[in-house]
Amino acid sequence: MGVRGRMTESVSIVSALAAGAIIDYFRAQAMERHGFALLQFIAAAAGVCSFLLLRRQPDPGHRAPPGKVGSRSLFGPLADRRFRWLVAFNVCWLAGLNICTPFLTAHLIKNMHWDFRHLSWLAVLASVAAILVNPIWGRLADRHGHKPVLKVCWLGLLTVPVFYVVCPLNLHWPIYVANVANGIFLSGFSLTMFSLSLKGLPAEARTMGAAALSAVAGPATFLSLLASGALAQHLAGFQLKIATTMSIGNYQILFLLFILLRVPTLALLYRIHEPSAHRARHLLKTALSFGGA
């Protein structure tokens, strides 16, 4: 898993840089739409290639489960009380996430006047940070449990939108710092969420558990994206001037709302059950003393 993660992150770095360079080139030629069309074609071609490669991937020893696969088997894992708390946390987390995530890039382009080359470097920094710290999160999770790592990453990700809210329009480095932090904490968050979703279920129910987690998260993602778009449109004319190079607009309001919606998820996080896990405070002390890595 670690090797696969590093390989995919490396490909993401190269593709992000290439995409940014392509869009900036076509924009300079006043052919921006052609640049996006080219990227869409490349993405479609890559999708076809991945499908053909997936068909050649062996799957030895697979046996179909007995009986019919229906809604009862799909949502069967939700009968587990511990798994339901994890699902509730994931749904509320995604609802808050989708309030602001679509507008982070829009804020950088519209209000801070970033070009696509600089935007691609944000993805590169986040990917490099994730590659470097992912093994550390894995060792910390093995030693202290997945739940304390999830708590630490929850707190770290909560601070990322603050940079976008308070960053003056003429400064770039706080946004770079925010994306490095996002790469660091999102890698640990994704790792522990996936592990906890498998750990709380018996082996025969894990595949359906992962499917149920995605099925329940889908409507929450759809509704939160609709709500965020409507709210951004409603606040389109809002502008609060704080300083010459700093103002609060509709996007920053969504970023603040994102923080407020994420705070209650901590109560759900505490209800997730992992008996062998240490306290998050103990993990922080170990990490700060360089004993966890």
C-alpha positions in Angstrom: 0.0 0.0 0.0 2.8 2.4 0.8 4.6 1.8 -2.5 1.3 2.2 -4.4 0.6 5.4 -2.6 4.0 6.9 -3.4 3.7 5.9 -7.0 0.2 7.5 -7.4 1.3 10.6 -5.6 4.3 10.9 -7.9 2.1 10.6 -11.0 -0.2 13.2 -9.5 2.7 15.6 -9.1 3.8 15.3 -12.7 0.2 15.5 -14.1 -0.6 18.6 -12.0 2.5 20.4 -13.2 1.8 19.5 -16.8 -1.9 20.5 -16.6 -1.0 23.9 -15.2 1.6 24.5 -17.9 -0.9 23.5 -20.6 -3.6 25.8 -19.4 -1.3 28.8 -18.9 0.1 28.2 -22.5 -3.3 28.2 -24.1 -4.5 31.1 -21.9 -1.5 33.2 -23.2 -2.7 32.4 -26.8 -6.3 33.4 -25.9 -7.3 29.7 -26.5 -8.1 28.7 -22.9 -11.1 26.6 -23.9 -8.9 24.6 -26.3 -6.5 23.9 -23.4 -9.3 22.6 -21.2 -10.6 20.5 -24.1 -7.1 19.0 -24.5 -6.9 18.1 -20.8 -10.4 16.5 -21.0 -9.3 14.4 -24.0 -6.1 13.3 -22.2 -8.1 12.4 -19.1 -10.6 10.4 -21.1 -7.7 8.5 -22.9 -6.1 7.8 -19.5 -9.4 6.4 -18.3 -9.7 4.1 -21.3 -6.1 2.9 -20.7 -6.7 2.3 -17.0 -9.8 0.2 -17.9 -7.9 -1.9 -20.3 -5.1 -2.5 -17.7 -7.7 -3.3 -15.1 -9.1 -6.0 -17.3 -5.7 -7.7 -17.3 -5.4 -7.5 -13.5 -5.7 -11.1 -12.0 -8.1 -11.7 -9.1 -7.2 -15.2 -7.9 -9.3 -17.0 -5.4 -12.4 -14.8 -5.7 -15.7 -16.5 -4.9 -19.1 -14.9 -5.1 -20.8 -14.7 -1.8 -23.7 -17.1 -1.2 -27.2 -15.8 -1.9 -28.3 -12.6 -3.7 -26.6 -9.3 -3.2 -29.2 -6.6 -2.5 -30.0 -3.6 -0.3 -30.0 -5.8 2.8 -26.5 -7.0 2.3 -25.3 -3.6 1.2 -26.7 -1.8 4.3 -26.1 -4.8 6.6 -22.9 -3.3 8.1 -25.0 -0.4 9.4 -26.5 -2.8 11.9 -23.2 -2.5 13.7 -23.5 0.3 16.2 -19.8 1.2 16.1 -19.9 1.3 12.3 -22.9 3.6 12.4 -20.9 6.2 14.4 -18.1 6.1 11.9 -20.6 6.6 9.0 -22.3 9.5 10.8 -18.9 11.1 11.4 -17.9 10.6 7.7 -21.2 12.1 6.4 -21.0 15.2 8.6 -17.3 15.6 7.8 -18.0 15.5 4.0 -21.0 17.8 4.4 -18.7 20.5 5.9 -15.9 19.7 3.4 -18.1 20.3 0.4 -19.2 23.7 1.7 -15.9 25.2 1.0 -13.6 22.9 -1.1 -15.1 23.8 -4.5 -14.4 27.5 -3.8 -10.8 27.4 -2.6 -9.5 27.4 -6.2 -12.1 30.0 -7.3 -11.0 32.3 -4.5 -7.4 32.0 -5.6 -8.2 32.7 -9.3 -10.9 35.4 -8.9 -9.7 37.3 -5.8 -6.0 36.6 -5.6 -5.4 36.4 -9.4 -3.4 33.2 -9.4 -2.4 31.6 -12.6 -2.7 27.8 -13.2 1.0 27.2 -12.9 0.9 28.5 -9.3 -2.3 26.4 -8.7 -0.5 23.3 -9.9 2.3 23.9 -7.4 -0.2 23.7 -4.6 -1.1 20.2 -5.6 2.5 19.3 -5.9 3.3 20.6 -2.4 0.4 18.7 -0.9 1.4 15.5 -2.7 5.0 15.7 -1.6 4.0 16.4 2.0 1.7 13.3 1.9 4.4 11.1 0.4 6.8 12.1 3.2 4.5 11.8 6.2 2.3 8.9 5.2 4.7 6.2 6.6 5.0 8.2 9.8 1.2 8.3 10.2 1.2 4.5 9.6 3.7 3.8 12.3 1.9 6.1 14.7 -1.4 4.4 14.0 0.2 1.0 14.6 1.7 2.1 17.9 -1.1 4.3 19.3 -4.2 3.3 17.4 -6.1 4.8 14.5 -8.5 7.0 16.5 -5.9 9.3 18.1 -4.2 9.8 14.7 -7.7 10.7 13.3 -8.2 13.2 16.1 -4.9 14.9 15.5 -5.5 15.1 11.7 -9.0 16.4 12.4 -7.6 19.2 14.4 -4.9 19.9 11.7 -7.4 20.0 8.9 -9.6 22.4 10.8 -6.9 25.0 10.6 -6.4 24.9 6.9 -9.3 27.2 5.8 -8.2 29.8 8.4 -5.2 30.6 6.1 -7.6 31.3 3.2 -9.7 33.6 5.4 -6.9 35.7 6.9 -4.4 35.7 4.0 -4.0 39.2 2.4 -4.7 39.2 -1.3 -1.2 40.1 -2.2 0.6 37.3 -0.3 1.2 33.8 -1.6 3.2 32.0 1.1 0.3 31.5 3.6 -1.6 29.6 0.9 1.4 27.4 0.2 1.7 26.7 4.0 -2.0 25.8 4.1 -1.6 23.3 1.3 1.4 21.6 2.9 -0.6 21.3 6.1 -3.5 19.9 4.1 -1.3 17.3 2.5 0.2 16.3 5.8 -3.0 15.9 7.8 -5.2 14.7 4.9 -2.9 11.7 4.3 -3.2 10.7 7.9 -7.0 11.3 8.0 -7.6 9.2 4.8 -5.4 6.4 6.1 -7.1 6.1 9.5 -10.6 6.5 8.1 -10.1 3.6 5.7 -8.5 1.4 8.4 -11.2 2.1 10.9 -13.9 1.3 8.4 -12.3 -2.1 7.9 -11.3 -2.7 11.5 -14.8 -2.4 13.0 -16.3 -5.1 10.8 -15.8 -8.9 10.3 -13.8 -9.9 7.3 -16.8 -11.1 5.3 -18.6 -7.7 5.7 -15.7 -5.4 4.9 -16.3 -5.0 1.2 -20.0 -4.2 1.8 -19.0 -1.9 4.6 -16.8 0.2 2.3 -19.7 0.2 -0.2 -22.2 1.3 2.4 -19.9 4.1 3.6 -19.7 5.5 0.0 -23.5 4.9 -0.6 -24.5 6.9 2.5 -21.9 9.6 1.8 -23.1 10.2 -1.8 -26.4 12.0 -0.9 -24.6 14.1 1.7 -22.0 15.2 -0.8 -24.7 16.0 -3.4 -26.9 18.1 -1.0 -23.9 19.9 0.5 -22.6 20.9 -2.9 -26.0 22.2 -3.9 -26.3 24.2 -0.7 -22.8 25.6 -1.0 -23.4 26.8 -4.6 -26.7 28.4 -3.7 -25.1 30.1 -0.7 -22.2 31.4 -2.7 -24.5 32.8 -5.3 -26.7 34.4 -2.6 -23.6 36.1 -1.0 -22.1 37.1 -4.4 -22.2 40.8 -3.6 -21.0 40.6 -0.1 -17.7 42.4 0.6 -16.3 43.5 4.0 -13.1 45.5 3.7 -10.7 45.0 6.6 -7.5 46.4 5.1 -6.1 47.6 1.8 -5.0 44.1 0.8 -7.5 42.1 2.9 -11.3 41.7 2.7 -13.9 39.2 3.6 -16.2 38.1 0.7 -18.7 35.3 -0.1 -16.0 32.7 -0.4 -14.4 33.5 3.0 -17.9 33.2 4.6 -18.1 29.7 3.2 -14.7 28.9 4.6 -15.7 30.1 8.1 -19.0 28.1 7.8 -16.9 25.1 6.9 -15.0 25.4 10.2 -18.2 25.9 12.2 -19.8 22.8 10.6 -16.7 20.6 11.3 -16.5 21.4 15.1 -19.6 19.3 16.0 -18.1 16.3 14.3 -15.6 16.0 17.2 -18.5 14.7 19.3 -19.1 11.9 16.8 -15.4 11.2 16.6 -15.3 10.5 20.3 -18.1 7.9 19.9 -16.1 5.8 17.4 -14.9 2.8 19.3 -11.3 1.5 19.3 -10.6 -0.2 22.7 -6.8 -0.5 22.2 -6.2 3.1 21.1 -4.2 5.5 23.3 -5.3 9.1 24.0 -4.5 11.7 21.3 -2.5 13.6 24.0 -0.2 10.6 24.4 0.4 10.5 20.7 1.2 14.2 20.5 3.7 13.9 23.3 5.4 10.9 21.5 5.4 12.7 18.2 6.8 15.9 19.6 9.6 14.0 21.4 10.5 12.3 18.1 9.7 9.0 19.6 6.7 8.1 17.4 8.5 8.0 14.1 
